[in-house]
Amino acid sequence: MSTKIGDSLALTNAIIGLTRSDGLWPDTLARLGYHVFHIERRLVTGEGEYCADLILKSSTHNHALVSEVKCGTVQTSQHRALLAVNADALRDAGLESADWSSFAHDVAYWSVDDFAERLRQGFSRQGWAPLITVGDDVIALVEGSFASEPLDTILRSGIPVSGLNPPLGYVPFDSESSDRKIAREILATVLSCLRHGDPWLPFDEFVAKCHPYWSKLGQRVRGPLGKRIESLLKSAIRSTLAPYIVLRTEESPHRIGFLKDLSAMQLNDLRRELTRYDGAVRQLLYSLDARDDEQLSLFDAVSGQA
């Protein structure tokens, strides 16, 4: 497997990075007008339901790319549904076009070099699909072609990424992430809110601070994942974070309150409070069987900015 891309979540972040212009990663797709339309969005096709890992849309080229992010093998029913995606399925999912008569879409698998041959073997049995690989040195279309000529040309030529580290923070966790991974993001965001002196936030607004692409998640994923985050917050309050946060789930919408305003503290008081918060975080993460390096990376990444 790519030494930089360890799993499907990291691969998803690398793809999203191509639609951004923040200097962290090549902005190749951003320059073609592509942005993230949806993540893990249900589409209804003639071959059944398909959950698209990523749907990228370019209004500039009136084009959408429906993507299966795969660090594994071809799954028959999933593959057939992907190949059956059409403009009607995308329109039913809420995608808009200024001119549906000229609208075009493509489907593709994204993977890493080590899985390319395995996916090709699956294609040979189940039907061929475009394949884009993300390697340590280049991102390239290595199988098939696209209806969008600009996208086809630029990916066939390859996007150099040698010496670059893929961004990991656009989608910091997903439905398959461990509790401790999600908890790390939640606890870091709680500390950020405490340091900014936020008194109350709607729950969805808080979660959007943890997960920058929260609003792009399909509802079938966002609902259960939101409940999981809420459950982790309740456990954190029962365990060690009662002095810092309160959760109002009896209200509509749900809200999270921050009980200490670290922004108003003097430096020595702030350091002491950060040390106490660090202890609370370590205890909580330990209860989730987190590794020491994960505990430290949370505190150092956020409180180290003091």
Sequence and secondary structure as in RCSB ss.txt:
>XXXX:A:sequence
MSTKIGDSLALTNAIIGLTRSDGLWPDTLARLGYHVFHIERRLVTGEGEYCADLILKSSTHNHALVSEVKCGTVQ
TSQHRALLAVNADALRDAGLESADWSSFAHDVAYWSVDDFAERLRQGFSRQGWAPLITVGDDVIALVEGSFASEP
LDTILRSGIPVSGLNPPLGYVPFDSESSDRKIAREILATVLSCLRHGDPWLPFDEFVAKCHPYWSKLGQRVRGPL
GKRIESLLKSAIRSTLAPYIVLRTEESPHRIGFLKDLSAMQLNDLRRELTRYDGAVRQLLYSLDARDDEQLSLFD
AVSGQA
>XXXX:A:secstr
  SS  SHHHHHHHHHHTT  SSSS  HHHHTTEEEEEEEEEEEETTEEEEEEEEEEETTTTEEEEEEE SS   
HHHHHHHHT  HHHHHHTT   S TTT EEEEEEEEEGGGHHHHHHHHHHH    EEEE SSEEEEEE   SSHH
HHHHHHH EE TT      SS   TTS HHHHHHHHHHHHHHHHHHT  EEEHHHHHHHH TTGGGB HHHHHHH
HHHHHHHHHHHIIIIITTTEEEE SSSS EEEE   GGGS HHHHHHHHHHHHHHHHHHHHHTT  HHHHHHHHH
HHHTT 
